[in-house]
Amino acid sequence: MQNMLTLLSNALCRITGRTAGAQTVSELLIGLSEYVSLTSPAAPDLAQTQRLPPKPPPVVSARASAAPLVSTSLAAPAARITASCSFADFTPQVTFDIKEACAAGVEAAINRSDHLITAYRAHAYTYTRGVSVKEILCELMGRRGGVSKGKGGSMHMYAPHFYGGNGIVGAQVPLGAGIALACQYQGNNQLCVTLYGDGAANQGQLFEAFNMAALWKLPCIFICENNQYSMGTSAERASASTDYYKRGDYIPGIRVDGMDVLCVREAVKFAADLCRAGKGPIVMELQTYRYHGHSMSDPGVSYRTREEIQDVRSKNDPIALLKEQMLSNNMTSVEELKEMDVAIRKEVEEAAQFAMADPEPPLDDLCNHIFKNDPPLEVRGTNPWSKLKSVS
């Protein structure tokens, strides 16, 4: 995932006119907003439209990018985006037709001062929020140089305005609503992006959070990352309705092609503008796909075929789609993209080697940073002759 995001940011450098590696991925994605503009009819007044019954949507699949994208009450005619390039060797400007909303990702549409919370799919957002690949890999390997000093792992990586992943399925959703409430209370014009998976979409606490967010019009973007299979069960077998963008009922919702980075960027930008205008919250479903297994113990092919995975890779891969768009519109060259790929693979390999050589945190550090101003802590079963002391 880190390799994918780094490759994406470097590919976008040609559009933004910035130097690869000069900034974080998040900064590069946000910078794209200076060069990409959306022209579409003004959004309708939600007060007049969100109660209207939605039209039945067509079947949309991450494996069929040509399918039209639909929304519960925010449908708009097709829009277009214009990307500019300042390099003399390439075309100065190109226009892409889009189905409903297009973007370069969640981070491109929000500010660094905005907040984000997710579940255990936290690795990519940890990176876009400013944590280096080296720190992430160290954390995954339980090394001292990790972002949480090697004691957190996948579900406990944090950064400024990023509240990491949550180990309890769906529990980050009410937390995200609480963060949005704090933004509203402080009047700082900030919002919270709260992400969860298709498996967590059936949790009762989501609907409790939706209810409170709707009552108080909280500036919260609830995003369901629908990767089709949750842990290992297809969405059709786990959910009576797979229209996750309608789950808000009384909250407007939109369905987005999560395999198109331009779509994601414009959809989140629309949602962010809605929240900042005091008309939040909003529910969003990003239709994406998981190439690999849910965990190391999951081969990923016991509940689906290898042919299905390869079909998505070959026809609907986000990086491949962006490359094709840029190459076909003369915004970059094959040689340049190959150079980027080589540099990225080298960076990731060096980070992996560093992480494997980095020492584990010492035993004396076991009880550090877990309590504050508490009496000495005893951990049952560790050593009957030693006393552990909590240090903050």
N, C-alpha and C positions, 0 to 999 in steps of 0.2 A: 504493500500500500504506500509506503514512504517513497519507494522508487517511482510508483505511478504518479504521485503528487508532484515530485520533483521534476519528472519528465514533462508533466503538464505545465508547470510554471515556466520552464525553459522554453517550451514551444510557444507560450504566450508572450515571451520576450519580444518576438518579432512584431507582434501586434502593438505592444505597449511602447516599444522603442527603448527598452531599458536593458541593462547589461545582466546577463544570466549570472546568478550567484551573488549579485550585489545586495539583494534583500531577501527577506523571508518569503516563502510561498504566499503567505497571507498578504504581504505588502504588494507583491506582484499581481495577485488576483484583484485586489482592491484598486490598484492602479489602472486596471483595464477599464474602469468606469470612465476614465478621462477620454478614452478613445472609442467607446461603444455607446451608442445612443439608441433608445427605443422610441419608435413613433407608433402610437396606437390610440384609439379613441379613449377619452377619459373614462375612468372607472365609474360605474353607476353608484348612486347613493345607496349604501348598504341598508340604511334604515327602511328603504322602500323595497329592497329586493331580497333580503336574506330570509324572509318568511315565505317566499314563493316556493311552491313545490318544484323540485328539480326535474329536468327531463332525464329519462333513462340514458346512461352513457353507453357508448359502444364498448365492446371488449377491447381492452388495451393490454398489450403484452410487452415486456421488456425485450422480447425477442422479435417484435414486429414494430420497428421504429416508424413505419409509415402510418400507423394507426393514429387517428385524431385524438388530441388531448382535450379533456372536457373538465368542467367545473360545476359545482352545485349551483352557485348563483353568481359567479364572477366571469361567466363566459364573455369573451371578446373576440372580434374579428381577428384574422391573422395579422401579425405585426411583422416588422422588419427591423433588423439591426444593421448599423453601418460601422465597420471597423476601419480605422485609418492606420497607415504605416508610413514612417518618415524615411525609410531606406530607399536610396535611389535605384538600387538593383531590382526592387520589387514594386508591385502595383501600389499606388498611393492610397487607394481606398477600394473597399469591396462591400457589397450589401448581401446579407444572408436573409432569405425568407424563413420565417419561423412559424410553427403551428399555433402556439398561443403565447408562450413566455419562454425566453431563452436567457442563459447566463453562463458564467464561468465558475459557478459554485456558490455555496452559502457564504463563504467569507468575502466574496467580491461584493455582496449586496448589503453587508452590515459594516458597522464601524468597529474598530478595535476596542472601543469603550463599551460596546454592547456585550451581553453575556451569553454564554453557551454552556449547556449541560447535556450529557448524553449517558449511554449505558456502557457496556463493555466493548462496543465498537468505537473505542475512544482514540485509537492510534492515529488515525488521519487528522482528527481535529486537534489532538495534542500537537501535531506538527504544524498545522496551519495557525495555531495560536502562538507559535514562536519557539517551541521546544525543538532542539536539534535532533537529527537522526541518531547521533551518538548517544545522547541522553535517553532516548526512547529505547534503543536496543539494550543499553546497560540496565534499564529498569526491567525489561522483559527477561533478562538473564539473571536478575537478582544481584546486580553488581553495585558497588558503592557509588559509582559515578552516575547512577540513574537519577531521573528527575525527582523521584521520591526516595532517593538514597538506597534503592534496591529493595525496599521493604513494601512496595505497593503493588507492583505488577500492572497488568493490563487495565484493571478497573480502578486504579488509584493514581492517575497521573494528572497533574494540575499545572495551570499557568495563570497569569493575570486575567481575570474575568472569565476564566474557564474552570468549571467545577468538576472536571473529570468524568469518569464513568462511575456508574453505580452498580453494585453487585446484586441488588435485589431487582428482579424483573419489574420494570415499570415504575420503580420508586422515584426515579429522577423526574417524572412528570409533575407530581405535586410540588417537588422542590423547585422546578423551573417556574411554576406558577407563583410560588413564594418569592422568587427572585424578581419576577415581573411586578409583583405587588410592591416590592421595595423600590423599584424604578419609578413606579407611579407615585408612591408616597413621597419620594425625594424630588420628584419633578425634574429629573435630569435629562429627559428626552431619550433615554436609553430603553432597550428592549431585551428580552431573553428568547433565545432560540432553544427550544426543548426538543431533543431528538429521542426517538424510541423505535423499536423494530416492529415488524408485523406480528411477531409472537406476543409482544407486550401489549399490542393494541386491544387485546381481549381482557386486560386487567381492569378490575372495577375502579381502582384508584384513578385511572385516567379520566373516567367519566365524572368522578367527584371533582377533579381538578378543572375539567372543562366547564362544569356548572358554575363553580366559583369565578373562574376567569371570565365567563360570559356575563355574570351578574355585575361584576366590577369593571368590565371592559379593560382587562389587563393587557398591557403591551407584550403579548407572548405569541410566538410562532411555534405551534405544535407540529413537528415534522415526523411523519412515519416513514422510516426508511424500509420500504417493502422490498426485500431481496428474494421474495417468492417462497422461501423454505424455512424461515425461522431457524430453529436448531437443526431439524432434520425432517420436518413435516411440512408438506406443501400447504400453501395458504388455503387452498380449496378444502382440504381435509380438516383444517383447524378453525376456520371461520365460516359461519353461516352466510355472511356477506363479506366479500373481499374488496368492497368499495370503502377503503379505509379513510378516504378523504371526506366521506359522508358521516363518519362516526360522531362528529361534533353535533349533528342534528340541528341545533339552534345556532351553531357557529358556522360561518361560511367556510367552504373548503375547496381546494383545487388539487387536481391530479397533474403531475408533472413527469415528463420523461427524464428519469434520473440518470440515464446513460448519456445525456446530452448536456455538457457543462454550460453551454450557453442558455439552454432552457432553465436550468436550475438557477442561474444567476438572475435572470429577469423575473422569475417567479418569486424568489425570495425578496428581491428589491420591491416588487409590488406589495408583498406582505409586510415588509418593513415600513413602507410609506403608510400603509393602512394603520399599523400599530401606532406610529408616531402621530398620526392624525387623531388619535383617541378613539378609533373604531375597532380596536382589537377585541378579542384575539382572533386567530385564524388557524385552520387545520390544513396541513399540506401533506400529500402522499407523493413520495419520490419513488417511482418504479425503477428499481435497480436489479442487480443480480450478483450473487456470491459465487465466485469461481471455485473457491476451495472449501474444504470442510469447515464446520463450525468451530472445531478445536483440533488439537493434535491427535485426539483419539477418533476423530471422524474422518474417514477416507473421502467423504463427499460424493460417493457414487453408489451408495447402497439404496438411496431413495430417488436417484435420477441417473440418467445414462451419461457416459462420457461424450456421446455424440451431441447431446443437448448442450453440454458445457462448451464444446468446441464450436457449435453453431453460433452461440452468443458471442464467443470470442472473435469469430471470423466476420460476423455481420454487424455487431452492435457494440464493439468495444469503445469506450469513451475517448481514449487517447487516439486510437486509429481513426475515429470519426473526425476528431479535431485536426489530425494530420492531413486527412483527405481534403477537408475544407480549406486548409491553409495552402496546401500544395496546388490544388485545382484552381485557386484564385491567385496564384503567384505571390504568396505572402512569405514564403520561405523556400528552401531547397532541400532535396533529399540528403545532400552532403552535410548540410548544417544540422539536420535532425540526427544524422548518424553520429556526428561529433558530440552532440548533446547526450545521446544515449550512452556513448562510451564514457564520458565524463561522469555521468550520474552513476553508472554501474561501479566505477572506480570509487566514488565517494561512499556509496553504500557498503562496498566490500571493506574499505578501510575502517568504516564505523563498526562493522561487524567484528573485524579482527581486534579492534580496540576493546570492544565490549567483552569479548571472550578472554582477553588478557587482564581486564580490570578486576581487582580483588573483590571478594564479597565483603559486605559490611561486617565489622568485628562483633563478637558476641557481646562485648560491653555496650554496644549500641542498641541492643535488643529492646530495651524499654524506653529509649529516648523518643521524644516528640509524640507521645501518645496521651499523656495527661498533663494538666497544668496545675501547679500548686496543690498537688494531692500528696497524701502520705505515701511512704514506701509501698511498693506493689510486690506481692508474692505471686508467682506463676506456679500453679500446682503441677507437680510432676517433672519439673526441670532439673532440680538438684536439691535434695533434702538438706544439704549442709550449707547451702549458700543463700544469701538474701539478695533479691533484686530490688533496685531502687529506681523509681520513676524520675526521669530527668527531662526538663522542658527547656 
